[in-house]
Amino acid sequence: MGASKQKGVFYDLCQKYKTWIIEYNSSNIGFPVYMVWLTDGVDDNQDKFIINEEDQIIAATKPEKLLQYLAQGNGLLLDADNTQKWLLHSTDIPVYPSYECPIDWLIDGVNTKRTTQEWFSEMTNFINFFRDYGEQLKDDMLIKLYKTPELQKAWDFFYEEMFWPEFKTAEKTDRKTDRETDKKNTVVYQTDFEQLAQELNLLITVFENNIEIIEEQA
């Protein structure tokens, strides 16, 4: 889960062009799908997804098929010059996702109340992806969905109680081993888990309803 540990030519390309492949895993879809998420250098470095003309996120069942489809001129290439260079240099080399979005694991965590630091981190990442999509479209309905009370509370809790304290500690000393252990430990978190589950499931449903899987068209 989370960021890929793979390093190599494609990793370096993704970092250079600030363009990455996201692996999205959800039993609602039934198989992993892959999408492109990037930092748009011509729009104030806003993080966005590559979408189609209907404002749906373009996805495929294999990273290679996704890149082939986009290289054929399909999709709305944001920061086009940068993205086209990324696609060109990605030809004929192994490509792989930079990040895995573990949807089923997020749902299981909130249903069982097994909220570890890693769970909070991954859920916050998903909320941030949804936020990027909503703000990319400037869609007020989507923006309201990720700002619902329990999701906002969990998002704030992660940054205030985990991310920023750990960031400040990491600046002073190397606690890598301890931090990895901490991520597996259950975090004491008092909230309305039933409401949190409802808000998270709605966010997931809306996000997935806005994905176009193009495998059969490539």
C-alpha positions as CSV (number, residue, x, y, z in Angstrom):
1,M,0.0,0.0,0.0
2,G,1.0,3.6,-0.3
3,A,4.0,4.8,-2.2
4,S,5.9,2.3,-4.4
5,K,9.4,1.3,-3.3
6,Q,10.4,0.6,-6.9
7,K,13.2,2.8,-8.1
8,G,14.7,3.1,-11.6
9,V,14.4,4.9,-14.9
10,F,10.6,5.2,-14.8
11,Y,10.7,6.4,-11.2
12,D,13.1,9.1,-12.2
13,L,11.0,10.2,-15.1
14,C,7.9,10.5,-12.9
15,Q,9.8,12.6,-10.4
16,K,11.3,14.8,-13.2
17,Y,8.0,15.5,-14.9
18,K,5.9,15.4,-11.8
19,T,3.6,12.9,-13.4
20,W,2.7,9.6,-11.8
21,I,0.6,6.5,-12.2
22,I,-1.9,5.7,-9.4
23,E,-3.1,2.1,-8.9
24,Y,-6.6,2.1,-7.6
25,N,-7.8,-1.1,-5.8
26,S,-11.5,-1.5,-5.0
27,S,-13.7,-4.6,-4.9
28,N,-16.5,-2.4,-6.3
29,I,-14.6,-2.4,-9.6
30,G,-13.3,-6.0,-9.1
31,F,-9.7,-5.5,-10.4
32,P,-6.9,-2.8,-10.1
33,V,-7.2,0.1,-12.4
34,Y,-4.5,2.7,-13.2
35,M,-4.8,6.5,-13.7
36,V,-2.5,9.4,-14.2
37,W,-2.1,12.1,-11.5
38,L,0.2,15.1,-12.1
39,T,1.2,18.5,-11.0
40,D,0.0,21.0,-13.6
41,G,2.9,23.4,-14.0
42,V,0.9,25.8,-16.2
43,D,-1.9,26.2,-13.6
44,D,-0.1,27.2,-10.4
45,N,1.2,23.7,-9.8
46,Q,-2.3,22.3,-9.0
47,D,-2.5,18.5,-8.7
48,K,-4.9,17.0,-11.2
49,F,-5.9,13.8,-13.0
50,I,-6.0,13.2,-16.7
51,I,-9.6,13.2,-17.7
52,N,-11.8,12.8,-20.8
53,E,-14.2,15.3,-22.4
54,E,-17.0,14.2,-20.0
55,D,-14.7,15.1,-17.0
56,Q,-14.2,11.5,-16.0
57,I,-10.9,10.2,-14.8
58,I,-9.3,8.0,-17.5
59,A,-8.2,4.6,-16.3
60,A,-7.0,1.2,-17.7
61,T,-6.5,-2.2,-16.3
62,K,-2.7,-2.1,-17.1
63,P,-0.3,0.9,-16.8
64,E,1.1,0.1,-20.3
65,K,-2.4,0.3,-21.9
66,L,-3.1,3.5,-20.2
67,L,0.0,5.2,-21.5
68,Q,-0.5,3.8,-25.0
69,Y,-4.1,5.2,-25.0
70,L,-2.9,8.6,-23.9
71,A,0.0,8.6,-26.4
72,Q,-2.5,8.1,-29.2
73,G,-3.9,11.5,-28.5
74,N,-6.8,10.5,-26.2
75,G,-7.6,12.3,-23.0
76,L,-7.1,16.0,-22.1
77,L,-3.4,16.3,-21.6
78,L,-2.9,18.9,-18.9
79,D,0.5,20.7,-19.0
80,A,0.6,19.1,-22.4
81,D,4.3,19.8,-23.3
82,N,5.5,18.3,-20.0
83,T,3.0,15.3,-20.1
84,Q,3.9,14.5,-23.7
85,K,7.6,14.4,-22.8
86,W,6.8,12.0,-20.0
87,L,4.8,9.8,-22.3
88,L,7.5,9.8,-25.0
89,H,10.3,8.9,-22.6
90,S,8.1,6.2,-21.0
91,T,8.0,4.3,-24.3
92,D,9.6,0.8,-24.3
93,I,10.6,0.8,-20.7
94,P,8.9,-0.9,-17.7
95,V,6.2,1.3,-16.2
96,Y,4.6,0.8,-12.9
97,P,2.4,2.7,-10.4
98,S,4.0,5.2,-8.0
99,Y,1.2,4.8,-5.5
100,E,-1.4,2.2,-4.5
101,C,-4.8,3.4,-3.2
102,P,-6.1,0.6,-1.0
103,I,-9.9,1.3,-0.9
104,D,-11.0,-2.1,0.6
105,W,-8.5,-1.7,3.4
106,L,-9.7,1.8,4.2
107,I,-13.3,0.5,4.5
108,D,-12.3,-2.4,6.6
109,G,-10.3,-0.1,8.9
110,V,-13.3,2.1,9.6
111,N,-15.7,-0.8,9.9
112,T,-13.5,-2.6,12.5
113,K,-12.2,0.6,14.1
114,R,-8.6,-0.6,13.4
115,T,-7.4,3.0,12.8
116,T,-3.6,2.8,12.8
117,Q,-1.4,5.7,11.8
118,E,-0.9,4.0,8.4
119,W,-4.7,3.9,8.0
120,F,-5.1,7.6,8.7
121,S,-2.3,8.4,6.3
122,E,-3.8,6.3,3.5
123,M,-7.3,7.6,4.1
124,T,-6.0,11.2,4.1
125,N,-4.3,10.5,0.8
126,F,-7.6,9.3,-0.7
127,I,-9.4,12.4,0.5
128,N,-6.6,14.5,-1.0
129,F,-7.0,12.7,-4.4
130,F,-10.8,13.4,-4.2
131,R,-10.1,17.0,-3.3
132,D,-7.7,17.4,-6.3
133,Y,-10.4,16.0,-8.6
134,G,-13.1,18.2,-7.2
135,E,-11.0,21.4,-7.3
136,Q,-9.8,20.5,-10.8
137,L,-13.4,20.5,-12.0
138,K,-14.3,23.4,-9.7
139,D,-17.3,21.4,-8.8
140,D,-19.0,22.7,-5.6
141,M,-20.8,19.4,-5.0
142,L,-17.6,17.4,-5.1
143,I,-15.9,19.9,-2.9
144,K,-18.6,19.7,-0.2
145,L,-18.4,15.9,-0.1
146,Y,-14.8,15.8,1.1
147,K,-15.5,18.5,3.6
148,T,-18.2,16.6,5.5
149,P,-17.8,16.6,9.3
150,E,-16.3,13.2,10.1
151,L,-14.0,13.2,7.1
152,Q,-12.8,16.7,7.9
153,K,-12.3,15.7,11.5
154,A,-10.2,12.6,10.6
155,W,-8.2,14.7,8.1
156,D,-7.4,17.3,10.7
157,F,-6.6,14.6,13.3
158,F,-4.0,13.0,11.0
159,Y,-2.2,16.3,10.2
160,E,-2.3,17.7,13.7
161,E,-1.6,14.6,15.7
162,M,0.7,12.6,13.3
163,F,2.0,14.3,10.2
164,W,3.3,17.6,11.5
165,P,4.6,16.3,14.9
166,E,6.4,13.5,13.0
167,F,7.7,15.9,10.4
168,K,9.2,18.1,13.1
169,T,10.7,15.1,14.9
170,A,12.3,13.9,11.6
171,E,13.9,17.2,11.1
172,K,15.8,16.8,14.4
173,T,16.6,13.1,14.5
174,D,16.4,9.9,12.6
175,R,13.6,7.8,14.1
176,K,12.9,5.7,11.0
177,T,12.6,2.3,12.8
178,D,10.3,3.8,15.5
179,R,8.2,5.6,13.0
180,E,7.7,2.4,11.0
181,T,6.6,0.6,14.2
182,D,4.3,3.4,15.2
183,K,2.4,3.2,11.8
184,K,1.2,-0.3,12.7
185,N,-0.1,0.5,16.1
186,T,-3.8,1.3,16.6
187,V,-4.4,5.0,17.3
188,V,-6.9,5.9,20.0
189,Y,-9.5,7.9,18.1
190,Q,-12.9,8.8,19.4
191,T,-15.5,9.5,16.8
192,D,-18.8,8.4,15.3
193,F,-17.4,5.6,13.2
194,E,-20.8,4.8,11.6
195,Q,-21.1,8.3,10.3
196,L,-17.4,8.3,9.2
197,A,-18.1,5.0,7.3
198,Q,-21.1,6.6,5.6
199,E,-19.2,9.7,4.5
200,L,-16.2,7.6,3.3
201,N,-18.3,5.2,1.4
202,L,-20.1,8.1,-0.3
203,L,-16.8,9.6,-1.3
204,I,-15.6,6.3,-2.7
205,T,-18.9,5.8,-4.7
206,V,-18.8,9.2,-6.2
207,F,-15.1,8.9,-7.1
208,E,-15.6,5.5,-8.8
209,N,-18.7,6.8,-10.7
210,N,-16.4,9.3,-12.3
211,I,-13.8,6.8,-13.6
212,E,-13.9,5.7,-17.2
213,I,-12.1,2.4,-17.8
214,I,-10.8,2.4,-21.4
215,E,-9.0,-0.9,-21.6
216,E,-11.4,-2.3,-24.3
217,Q,-11.0,0.8,-26.4
218,A,-7.2,0.9,-26.4
